Amino acid sequence: MSGLRTISMTLAIAVLALAAIQLIPYGRKHTAPADGQLTAFDSPRTAELAQRACFDCHSNRTQWPWYASLAPISWRIQRHVEEGREALNFTALDTLSEDGAEAAGEAGETIQKGEMPPQDYLLLHPGARLTASERQELVRGLDRTFAGLTEEGRGEKRETAGRERAEREAGEKERSEDRDD
């Protein structure tokens, strides 16, 4: 009987602790700050991919799921959103600041490395999961969107344009050769 009593007591304490932490207000601030200047994406496709995979943490347009109000998970979600908005906010991006330009410049690289969206986010948001080709589309789109913000970006923009031109010319040459055959 004492084993059952111990389990019951442990369960009761866990339920009381879970109920008590609900009184801690952190993690329930779900009012969105006003949008600033929305990032002018290079294409509607880049905007769609960014909204699907990034906007919950990297914009003022966060969609808060029901469990975002339950501690302790609400604490982690709130922290992720605060850190995400601070690092890069697509609805209030200050491209004139050094931090804003740096974050914009690193956006594609972070996605390319598979660091974003985070795996724990993808577990509960399967719609944010990008295929390999969608990831490449988003990376290229973000690179084009933010290419002119830094000196490095301006150089990359020139490289990207040259690479795209070479690919286009190679494709045209290949199509021309196919027609000749």
Buried (B, 14 or more C-beta within 10 A) or exposed (E): EEEEEEEEEEEEEEEEEEEEBBEEEEBBEBEBEEEEEBBEBBEEBBBBBBBBBBBBBBBBBBEBEEEBBBBEBBBEBBEBBEEBBEBBBBBBBBBEEEEBBBBBBBBBEBBBEEEBBEEEBBEEBEEBBBEEEBBBBBBBBBBBBBBBBBEEBEEBBEEBEEEEEEEEEEEEEEEEEEEEE
